[in-house]
């Protein structure tokens, strides 16, 4: 629950911020000029036209009150010192009830701020911003940062130049490629369809598995016989008791599905928002910390619970009776079981968001999770005799919880790896990732064999068969991971491909064992040039550093001989990373107007190629593969995640045939 709340707050804040930018900017429109006083000393004239009804707070208001400030940029072009700010215009004052009746000073209609600056020797630029707040009735906006920039001309005067990101026709054309027509490919093979359905059902199954695991935790398992018995024995008629238990299960399912609905609203505002969130550095670091905290809790060092008052208030509603009472009983279960289901649900949430950035994936995952939790209550209500076959609660539940704690540590490392990859820190290279997972695996084995104990563990008197089998399974899996730290062809571990960093992100550097490498990375124009020079079609790979299915394709499909030969000999492969947080050069950053009319800042490599994908192909999922000719004619329909190597090779051959038929090229088949 806390995971979901944190992510929702983040996303809703981002969406609200994007929506509010235009309205805030319209409150005050600024014009800039500069006046030369003496050698190196200038007065910046920052004139604001205030929208009707709005009141701009004065610069004389204190720092802990709503105010307006002039701030110089000391990082980019900060080669000047601000020595003073004065105001020109009619300043008003009054007490404001909305702000505890403090005396506010403000301007209406217009204001001019006079900022005196002293240039440092050799400086030729001054940059900064006006940070303002304004009020209208009960609405307060800001602080809004409006940038300004001045450049020294040949006569020694400061001239205002465009500040912030500007729209650029040339840059916009580099994203929206007029030659690419999605509805008119040379061949009609390929297309997104059945792969997406398989992916959705795959996520549903993962959610189902997560729900079944949650059933085995101490917070949920003991509730099954108690709740079923409550419904079957309380009701006067057996059929009514069964129906109530089924309704109870349905409400559990419904509650978890409803948790995913806000994400659909957010994707309607911005189709890239979930992908941006799943690869956001701070969010991944947040998940890393939270999962470590949950792991420590699972180890028994402390208990994480939701506020008791919240659970008590919800529990009090269960006495209402009827369907409403049953709903609140289901909600109570969701709340009181949070300490056990929260980490599993958090893993599902983050994993679904990372799969390809769509809200439907999250809904399917949540549906699977809720269905698995609900299923036992309905089944055991229909067949109450089966309750006797359930194992009794005991120490084995604590064992399950501790093993889940180790799994949470492993997942925490995955989230730290996501942040490391998109920022290129180099902290968790592939082999380091494997080494940590191997250590975690051996710790699970030692725990199951009784060599490691935690606070709530009783002494292990006898190793039971079930525990022995579990220990051997984890030992086998851990040994399977060991080649991952080597620089050999066995380093590619197919069973977990997508979780570790890519093969190229290695401590062995250029000597690392690699798969199929791209001819060009994050440079579409260079790929076009190579394609024209070598007269080859282009395989455009829209990918992501934190994309699990992208790694599966690169490590399980591309290395297959029939696929590898086609890519290496017949195509120019360009990989474009939509989640790369590397900043573009300042002169390459710009403001882009999307097809739906929204203004989008293109600041990073990821911004550029994520926008390129959505604008040209109306798709924001990864991996996403496109075959085009050197003159940017679409050869086939694009495809997504295609785990069948033969199907992928067939698609590549189809594109090659289209290229040869349209260009008259002669090449190998």
N, C-alpha and C positions, 0 to 999 in steps of 0.2 A: 504493500500500500504506500509506504513512504517513497519507494522507488518511483512509483507511478506519479505520486504527487509532485516529486521533485522534477521529473521530466515534463509533466504537464505545465508546471509553473514556468519552466525554462522556455518551452515551446510557445505557450500562450503569450509570454512576455515578448518573445521574438516576433510573433505575429502582430501583436499589438503595437510594438515599436515600428514595424514596417508600415503598418496602416496609419500611424500617427505622424510620420515624418512630414508628409505633404501638408497636413493641416497645421502643424506647428510652424513650419516654414512660412506659411501664408499669413501668420499673425503679424510678423514684422518683416518688411523687405528692406534690405540694406544696400547702400551705395557707398563706394570708397573713393577717397582722393587723398593726396598728400601735399603738404606745404613745407618747403625748405626754409629753415630758420637760419642756421649757420653751419659751419663745417661739421658734417656728420650728425647734425641734429635736425629732426623733422617732426612735424605734427601731422598725425594721421586723422583725417576727417571721416568718421564713420557715421553716416547719416541713415537713420531708420525711419521708414514710413509705417506707422502703426495702424493695423486694421481697425475699422470702426467698432467701438464698444470695448476694445481691449485696452488694458493699462500696463505699460512696461515698467517693471520695477527699476528704481534708480540704482546707480553704482554706489551711492552713499549708504545703502542698506548694509547691515553687518553680515559677516560670513554665515552666521547661524540663522539668518532670515532670508526670504526670497530676495534675489538681487540680480544685478547685471554686472558682468566682469569683462574686461579686455585682457586677454592672455596671449603672450608671445610664445611661439613654438621654438623651443630650445633644442629640438632633436634633429629636425630636417634642415631648415634654413634659418635657424636661430642664431643670428649674428648681430643682434641688437639688444639693448636694454630698455625696458619700459621705465620711464622716470616719473610719469604722472598721468592721471586721467581727469579731465574736467567735463562738464556737461553744458550744452547750450540748448535752450528751450524752456518752456514753462513747466516747472516742477510742481506737482500737487502733493498734498498730504491729507491723510484721513485715518481713522481707526477702522480696521478690518475685522468684523466679527468672525469671519471664517478662520482667521489666524489668531484667535484668542485676543482680539481687540488691540493688537500691536499697532503702532503708528507707522503706516507705510508711506513711502515717497514714490511717486510714479509719474510717468509721462503719458499723454494722450496725443493721438494724431501723428506727431513727429518728434524726433529727438536727434541731437547730434552729439556724438562722443568725440572729444578731442584728446587723442592719446599721444603724448610726447615720447619719442624714442631717440636713443643715441646709438648710431651705428658704430660697430667696432671697426678698427682699421682693416681695410681690405674687404670689408663686407659689401655685397652688392644686392642683398635680398633682405626682406623683412616678411615674416609669415606669422600668422597667429589666428585668433578667432574671437568673436564676440559670443560670450556665453550668457544667454538671457533667460529670464522667466517673466511670465505675464499672467494677468488675471482678468477674468470676465465673469461677473456674477459669482457663482460657486465653482467655476472652472478655473483651474490653475494649470498652466503648461510650462514645460521646461524642467530642468535647464536644457536649452537647445544650443548646440555648438554650431555657429556659422563661420566658416573659415574665410580668411582674407589673405592676400599675398601681394606684395609690392616688389618691383624690380628696379634697380638703379639704371637709368639710361645714360647715354653718352654725355649729356649736359649736367649730370650729377643730380637729377631730379628722380624722385621715387614715383613710378607709375604703377597703377593698380593692374594686376593681371588676373586672369581667371584662377580662382582657388577651388580646391576640391575636385572631384571627378567631373569631367565634361563628356558630353556625347560626342562621338566621333564616327562619321559615316564610314571611313575606311576600316576602323576597328570593328564596327558593327557588321560589315560585310565579311570580315574574317570569321565571324561566328555563324551568321545566317548565310549559307552557301546557296546562291540562286540557281546553280546548276543541278543541285540535288533535288529530284522530285520523287517523293516517297511513293506516290501512287502509280508510278510508271517505270518499274524495273525492267531490265532487258529480259530476264527470266523470272518466272513467278515462283520458283522454288524457295524454300525457307519460310520465314514468318514466325511471329510470336503467337503461340496458341496452346498446344498441348503441353509444351514445356512448363508454361505458367501454371496450368492445372496440376501437373505433377508436383511442382514446387509447393503449391498451396496445400495439397494433401500431405506432402512430406512434412510441412510445418505443423499441420494438424496432428500427425503421428508423434512428432517431437513433443508437442504440447500434451498429448495423451500420456506419453512416457513420463513427462515431468509431473503430471497429475498422479500417476500411479506411484511414483517415488514419494510424492508428498503424502499419500495415503499411509505409507509405512513409517511416518514420523510420529513421535510421542504426542504431538499436538492434535493429530487427526485420528489415528488408528483406534484409540480407546473410545472415540465418539461414535464409531459405527454401530456396535451392538447396543450402546445406551440409547442412541437416537431412534434406531429401528424399533427397539423394545418399547420406547415411549409412545410411538405412533400406533403400533399394533395392539398394545395392551390398554391404551387410554381410550381408544375408540370402541363404541358399543358394537359396531359391526366390523368384521374383519376386512370387508371390501373397502369400507371408508378409511380404515387405518392404512391399508395398502395405497389407496389413492392419495392420502395426505403425505405419505413417505415419497411417492413418485413426484408430487407437486414440490415437496421440499428439495428433492434432487434437481428438478427443473429450475427452481429459483437459484440454486447454487450455480448451475450452468449459466443462467441468465446474468447473474451478477458479474461474473468474469467476462462475459461477452460485452456487457455494457461498459466495462472499464476501457475498452478499445475504441468506443465511438468518437470521443473527442479528437482522436488522431485522424479520422476521416475528414473532419471539419478543417483541420489544419492543412491537409494535403490539397483541399479544394482552394485554399488561399495561396499556397505555394507548393507546387509539385515536388520541389527539391528539399523541402524543409525536413522531412524525416531522415533523408540521407545525410543532410548537413548535421542533424542532431546525432545520428549514430556514429559519425566520424568526428564529432566535436571533441577537441583535446580535453577540455575541462570536464565534459560530461564523462568521458572515458576514465579520466583520473578519479572523478567522483565515484564511479562504479568500482574502480579498483579499491579505493579506501573503504567503501561500504561493504564490499564483499569480504575484505579482510576482517572488518568488525564482525560481520555475521559469522565468519569462520571461527573467530575466537569465542563467540557466543555458543556456537555448536559444540565447541570443545568443552563447554561447561564452566567457563570462567565467570560468566554473568548471563543474565536472561534479558532478552529484548522483548518488550511488550508494548502494545499501543496504550495510550493513556487509559487508566482503569475507568475513568468517568465516561469515556466514549463507549466502551464496551458495556458498561452498566446501563447507560441510557438506551442503547439499542436492545439490550436484553430485556429491559422493562417493557418494551413494545411487544414482546412475544406473548404477553398475557392477553393481548387484544382478542385473540381467537380467530378462527376462520383462516382464509387465505392470507390476509394481512399479517396475522400472527405467525404463520408458517414462513412468510417472506422474511420477517425479522429474525426468525430462528436461523434461517440460512445465512443472513447477514451477520448474525452473531458468530456463527461458525467461521466465516471468512475473517472476522476480526480477531477472535481469540486464537485462531491457528496461525496468525500472522508470523510469529517468531519462527515457525517451521516452514511455512509456505512462502514467506517473503523472499528469501534468497533464491528459491527455485523459480518463483514468478519473476523476480528481477532478471535472472538468467534468460528466461523465455522472452521477456520484454526486450532486453537489449539485443538478444540474438535475432529476434524477428525484425527489429528495426534495421539491423545490419545486413539482413539477407538481400534485399534489393530496394529498401527504402519505401515500401508500400504499406499503407495502413491495413489492407486486406490480409497481408501476411500476419500482422499482429492479431487481427480478429480471429483468424483460423487457429493460431497458436493458443490464444486465450480460450477459444471454444474447445479445443482438445483438452486443455488443462481442466476447465470447468466440467467437461463431460466425464473425465476420469474420476474427479472428486465426487461427482453426483451419482455415478453408476452403482457403487456398492449399496447406497441407501435404498435405491429402487429395487435392485436385485434381491437383497436380503429381506426386504419387506414382502416381496412376492414369494420368496422361499425362506421363511424364517428358520427352518430346520438346518439350513446351511451355516447359520451362525455358530453352531457347535464345532464346525470344522475349522473355524478361524483360530490361529495360534493365540495363546493368551499373552496379554501385555507383560513386558518384563525387561530384563537387561538388554535383550536384542534390539529394542527400540533405541536405546542409548548408543549402541554400536552403529546402527544405521545413521544416527544423527552425527556422530563423530566422523564417519566416512564421508558424509555429505559436507562436513566442515573442510576436510581436505580437498574435496571437489570444488568448494567455493574458493579456496586459495588458488587452485589451478585456473579457475575462471577469472579470478582477479588478475592473474598474470596475463591472460588474454587481453583484457581491457587495457592494461598498462602497455602491452605490445601494440595495440591499435594506436594509442597516442604517440608512441615512439615512432611508428612507421610513418604516420602522416606528417610528423614534424622532423623526421630524419635525425633524431637525437643519437642513434647508434647505441642505445643502452641495452636493448634486448635483441641482439642478433639471433639468427635462427638456432645456432648451436647452444647459446645461452638459454634460450627458451626451452629447448629440449632438456638441457641439464636440470633446470628447475623442475620440470614436470617429472623427470626421472626420480629426483630426490623425493618429490611428493608421493610418487608411486611406491617407492621403497618404504616411506613412512607409513602408508596405509597397510602394506604387508606386515611390517613390524608391529603395528597396532593390532591387526587381526590375529597375529600369533602371540599377542599378550606381552610383547617386549616394550611397548610404550603404553602408559596409562594417563588418563586425565581425571580431573577432580571427581566426577560422578561415577567413575568406573569401579566396579567391585573386582577383587582379585580373580584372575582367570584360573579356576581350578581344573577345568577340563576343556580341551579344544573340541568343540562339537563339529560334526561333519559339515554342516552348513557354513560355519565360519571358516573351516579348512578349505572348502571349495572356493569360497569368496576370496580367500587369501591367495590361492593358487591362480585364480583368474586375474587378479590384480598383478601378481608377479609376472605372469605371462605377458600381460599388456605392457608392463614396465620394461621388460626385456625387449619387447618389440620396439620400444622407443629408442633403445640404446644406439642403433646405427644412425639415428638422426644427428648425433654429434660428430659423426665422421665425415671426411671429405671423400666419399665414395659414391658410386651409383646407388648404393642402398640407403643413402641419406633421405631419399624421397619416401616418406611413410604414407602410403596411399590411404590407409584407414582414417587418418586424422588430417588429411590435406585440407588446407583452408584455415586451420587453427594456428599452426606456426607461421612465422614470417616466410616470405617467398625464398626460394633457393638462392636467389641473387643477393639477398640481405644476409651475408655470411661473414664470420670472422676470418674466413680464408680469403676474402677479397676476390681478386681477379682469378685466383687459382681454384675457386670453389666449383664443385660439380654443379653444372647448370643444365636447365632444360632448353626449350626453344626460346631464344632471346629475340626481342624486338629489334628491327633495323633502326628504328627511331623511337625515342621516348619523349612525350610531351612537346612535339614539334610537328604539327600537321603540315605546315608549309614545306618543311624539309622533306617529309614523306612524299608529297606531291612532286617535288623536284626530282627525287630519286626515281619515282615511278615513271616520269617522263624520260629521264636519261636511260633507264634500263628497259623501258617499254614493258612494264609489268602492271597488273592491277594491284590495288591496295586493300589490305585487310586492316580495317580500323577496329581497334580493340578499346572500347570504352570500359575502363576497369577502375579499381580502387585499391588502395593499400590495405584497407581493412575489410575487403570484400572476400568472404569465405568461398563462395562459388567461383569467383575468379581464380583463386588458387587451385581449386579442384580441377578446373579446366586446364590450367597451365601445367599441373603436375600429373594429371591422370589421362587427359585427352590429347593435348598437344604432343607429348613424347611418343605416342603411337606412331609406328613407322609410316603408315599411309597418310597420316595427318602431318607429321613432321616434314616429310619429303615435299608435300604440296606447299606448305608455308615457306620453307627455306628456298625452294627452287623456283616457285611460280608467283610468289607474292612479295610485296613490300609490307612488312608488318609494323604498324605504328601503334603503340600503347599510349592512351591518353588517360591520365589519372584524375578522376573527377573529385577526389577527396584530398588532393595534394594542397597543403596549406602554405606552400612556399609563395612568398609575395612576388608578383610580377614587377619588373622595373617600373619606376614611378611614371615614366613617359608611356608605358604600355598599359597603365590602368585607365579605365574609362567607365562611363555610365551607359548602360545598354537598355533600350526599350524593348521589352519582350513582346511576343505576339499578342498577349492579352492586355498590353498597354502599361504594364508595371515597369517602373524604373529599377534597374538592378545594377549594383556596383560590381564591377569586374576587377577585383584586386589581387586574387590569387590564381595560381595555375588551375586549381580545382574549379574555381568560379568560371573560368574561361571554358573549360571542356565540359563541365556539367551543363552550362547554358547552351553550348554548341550541340550537345546531344538532344536536349529537350526541344530546342528551336527547330532542328532539322528533321528529327525522327519521332517527335511527340512521345518520347519514352525517357524515363529517368531511372531505370533499373540497370544493375550491373551483375554479371558481364553482359555486354551488348556488342554484337559483332556486325560490321557492315562491309560489304564488298563494293568497291567503286573503281572506275577506270581512272587513268591519269587526268582525263578532262572532267572528272567528277560526275560521271553518269552512273546511276545505281544499277548494279549488275544483277542482284537478286533481292529478295526481301530479307531484311535483317533478321538475325536470330539471337536468342539469349542463351541461357545456360543449357548446354546440350551434352549430357554425360555420355551419350552413345557415340563412340569414336567413329563408327562406320557412317552414322547419319551426318556427323559433322564433316567427314571427308567427302561425302556425297554432295553436301552443300558447297564445299570449296570447289569441287570439280564442276558443279553447275555454274558457279560464278566464272570459272576459267573458260568454260565453253561459251558463255555469253560474251566474255571479253574478246575471245578469238573471232567470234562471228560478227561482232560489231566493229572490230578494229582491223580485221584481216590479218591479225598477227599469226605468225607461225611459231609454234613452240611445242614442247613435249606434252603429251597427254599423260 
